[in-house]
Amino acid sequence: MHTPTVESPPRTSDHRTPLRAGIALASISLLLLVLVAAEWGPVLVLDREVSRTTHRWAVEESGLTQVCRILTDWVWDPQTMRILCAGVVLWLVWRRSARWTAVWLVVTVAVSTGVQQTTKAAVGRERPDWPDPVDSAHYAAFPSGHAMTATVVLGLLLWLLHHYGAGRGLIRTALAVAVVSVAGVGLTRVWLGVHWPTDVFAGWLLGAMVVALAVMAHKRWHP
């Protein structure tokens, strides 16, 4: 006797988890933005204490400081991240069936840059100012563009590896590289004295928010 197969109901809530994560991250980011913009005392004290300590270490450990400068200016620089992203976009276009995803990736990174620059202009936070600087940077401090760009690009590429069914070993290796890179670029920005710790934390939060909302959009609207 033939037993009819029962199809699983359509998964209508696939996009809800990243949506909730995006909303939560947006709420925390907004709270941090308000505290920084209002120059709330405990936040400023924490930033100054941590930054004074790391700057003193950076001046004393010139060799390690040079390594940090190379990593932040070449390996984890936003331009390097965008070049990596461009390579993935070309691969997606070459696949033909993934061209919608290629456009999605380009738009997400562009939106992320817009959010970053708009937030910098809105908050207008000054960078740390040292009598003996070990590095320099331009534009407003909040949020860290290096931290946010690395979080967005590497977060999206990790999700794409999972989405296209990459092997477990490759995903684990990519995850390790991404975690080290995202954490490392934030730490180097504070070590080099060009960002306050909360700038970096905001970059991580906003970057994770963009990734979560982008994944939600892909799950919901991918044709």
N, C-alpha and C positions, 0 to 999 in steps of 0.2 A: 504494500500500500504506500502510495506516494505521500510523503509528509511535506506540506507546503512550508516554504521558508518564511520566516517572519523577519521583516526588515526592521532595523533599529530606527527609532524616531530621529528625525533630523536634529543635529546638534545646534540648537538656536542660541545657546549661551556661550559659545566659544570665545566671543569677543568681550564677555563681561568681566572676566578676571583681569586682563590687561587694562580695561577701562577703569575698574576699581583701583588698581594699582596706580594708574595715571592720576586719578583724582586725589588719592592719598598723597602722592609725591608732590602734586601741585599745591596742596594745602600746606604741607610742611615748608615747601619753597617759599610760598607767600608769607608765611609766618616769619621765616628767617629774613626775608627781604624787608619786612616791616620793622623788625628789631634793628637791623643794620641801618636802614634809612632814618629811623628815629634815634640812632646813636645810643641805644640802650646800654647802660653802664656795664653790667656783667659781661656782655658780648665784647665790648671794646677792651675791657681789662684782660679777658682771656686771649683775645687776638694779640694784644701788645706783649703780654708775658711770654706766650709761645714764640712770637716772632723775634723778640729780643734774644731769647735763648738760642734759637736756630741760627740767627744771624751771627751771634758770637761764635758758634761752632763753625759756620761757613767761613768766617775770616781766619779762624785758627787752622782749619783743615783744608788748605788750598787745593791739594790733590783731589780730594773727594768733591770739592766744589767744581773743579774743572770737569770731572766726570758728569756731574749733574747738569752742567751747562751744555755738554755735548748731547746728553740724552734729551733734554728739554728743547734744544734748538734744532736737532736733526732727527732723532729717532721718534720722539713723541710730539713733534711740532704739529700744529693744526694742518699745515700744508702737506706734511707727510701723510696724515690721516686722510686728507681729501684725495691725494694721489692713490692711496690704497683703495679708497671707495670708488674712484674712477675706474680702476682696473676691474673691480667686481661688476660695475655697471656695464662695461664693455663685454664681459663674459655673459652677463644676463641678456644683453642685446643679441649676442651671437647665438644664444639658445633659441631665439625667436619666440618660443612659447612663454618666455619669461620677460618679455618686453614691458608688460604692465608693471611687473615688480621692479624693473630697472627705473622706470619713471617714478615709481613710488619711492625708491631709494634716493634719487636725486632731489625730489621735492622735500622729503623729510630732512635731509642734510641742509638744504637751503632754508627751510623753515626754522631749523635749529639755530642757524647763524643769525637769522632775523630776530629770534627771541633773545639770543645772547646779546646782540648789539643794542636792541631796544632796552633791555634791562640795564645794561651798562650806562646808557644815556639817561635813563630815568633815575637811577640811584646816584650816579655821579660820584662814586666813592674814590677818594685819593688813595694811591698806592703807598706802601711804606716808604719812608724817606730816611736814608741812613747817611751819616757823615763819611762812612767808608764802604760804599756799595760794592758788591761783588758781581752784580749784573744790573741790567736796566730793562724796562718794558714801557710800552706806550698805551694810551687809552685808559679808560676808567678801570677800576679793579674788580668790581662786583658784577657778575660772577667771573670766575677764571675761565677764559676761553679755551685754554689748553685742556683743563679738566673736563669741561663740558663737551668739547669736540671729540676727545678720546672716548668718553663714555657713550656718546651717540653712535659714532662710527663703529667701534668695536662691539657695542651691544647689538646693533643691527646686523652686523656680519655674523655674530654668533647665532642669532635667531635664524638667519638665512641658512646656515649650516644645518641646523636642526630641521628647518622647513624642507630642505631638499634631501634629507635623509643621509647626511654624512655619517661615516663610521664612528663608533663610540670612541675609539682611540683618538681620532682627529678632533672630535668635539672636546674631549678632555684636554688635549694639548692646546687647542685654541682658547679654551676657557682659562687655562693657567696663564697663557700669554696675555690675555685680555685683562685679567685681574692684576697681574704685575704691572702692566702698562698704565692702567687707569689709576691705580694706587700710586705708582711711581711718579707719574707726571704731576700729580697733585703735591706729593711730598717735595719734589724738586722745585716747584714754584715757591713753596714756603721757604725751603732751604736757601734759595737764591735771593730771598728778600724782596720779591716783586709782587707777592700776594699775601694777604692776611689769610689765616686758616679758614675763616668763614667764607671767603671768596671761593676757595677750593671746594668746600663742602657744598656750597650753593651750585657750583658747576656740576658736581656729581649728581645732586638731586634733580636739577633741571634736565640734565642729560638723560637720566633714568626715566624721568617723566616723558620726555620726547619719545624715547624708545617704546615705552609702554603704550602710549597713545598711537604711535605708528603701527605697532603690532596689532592693536585693536582695529585700526582702519584697514589693514591688510586682510585680517580675518573676515571683516564684515563686508568689504566692498570688492575684494578680488573677484574678477569675473569667472 
